């Protein structure tokens, strides 16, 4: 076996050296010893362009933005937008004027004291106060609907002044 | 208890006996009675022959109905059939002015026939008798009809025991509109919603209920047929839609809408057409209520500052102020005879039920709780149901218009509110 192998090697070598000009018949296939192949890293694609899609971040979706504030608070027995609510009204008015295809519900709320229906009408007055402030700033009526939840959906469930103050409120809800 | 009965009520008679009758721990609505009427009529109510055939004890329901009314002093009388001979003198000697006897028979098809006689011990004569047939599951209806007949024959006023109430429950942020018999039994669910439901109002024929639902993130007025489940949006204008009240003929509803920028009273056909405005003020006009003759609409308005009750013609026009005491009077309800106005007034921080005699302008406070709402007359005008609060739990209460008899209905769990008493059953 050993002689034959050596002979085969010699013949193969001779064939290669002769630049394959002469086909050589080999009685047996030569055993191939495979050397470990080191794969070359693929070349970096240099001719393909990766596209970037530019997205405009809607400020309405920015949790840190001014539009994240959507509640306007009211004093007891009052239906006038307080100074601390004017920026909320202004910011959403600006946004709605830039986005004529967006529209909102303004949901007025009251504290729990008194009748359900009369409170619904009082909550409506709060929603209307915000609506009027927005239309004064130039927002078209078609983008705003003022409605009332009265005392039916309290945000604060308590029965004290802190809860009542939290519930004397109008919320801006985008449709 | 039988499987037919989904709940039982218990009854506590305070003041009359100074004790309590046993109640059921399974009760979903618990009724507590206090006070007694003026000039109670002593009446012996026998257990009816063969009444154990029925899933509900007819004589017990009759006794409970009459007891709740406060108009009777009930005496037990053993079991007496309507066919038995009654010893008038013996009952007269025991102090009974009248004796009720009866029997129950089940027919082959499962229906029950309840026969009853009302006997006058003084005249020694039969005052009335009825044979009432009911479907197998509703023998309690025959008991309410008999109680109505007894009440009519002995007081001269039509009974309102065979009537129904609607109310809203709130439990675990689920809102349900429910319908029950006037005694709180036979509770059925009409609507379930994750959003609030307020202001249910019965159609005059008792087949439909109008209400305000917030399921569209705003108040919208619906009419729901209780039998077919069909729902019609009656008012869904821009803004808020609320406070439905049926015209006495059932063809129209008065509603409160904010479509013109502030809450005003409108009238709309029951199918949602023909909407037109009837009140005209610069402030709030809401809670319209038709008078029984259809001529007037009572409503609450803040046109003079705080809310007060006004009356205008059913087609609008000038409004006259009706309430003058106190600076917060809301939720007007007018009795069927047009003589008495019930409403909620805030005085000294308490919201309480008042009635006003419109002829004499005499005002009477009927409740002694502090957070009362949503009054509603029984169709015979003798009682007012309203929402009240016990601790932090909302419950219902009933008071006689003379203020002498009071009942409180408490749900086993959750809040129960926005009650409205239905019409006489047709």
Interface residues (C-beta under 8 A of the other chain):
Chain A: X105 X107 X113 X114 X115 X116 X117 X118 X120 X121 X122 X123 X124 X125 X128 X145 X146 X147 X148 X149 X150 X152 X153 X159 X173
Chain B: X195 X196 X198 X199 X212 X214 X217 X218 X219 X238 X239 X240 X242 X243 X256 X258 X261 X262 X263 X284 X286 X287 X300 X307 X328 X330 X331 X344 X346 X351 X373 X374 X392 X418
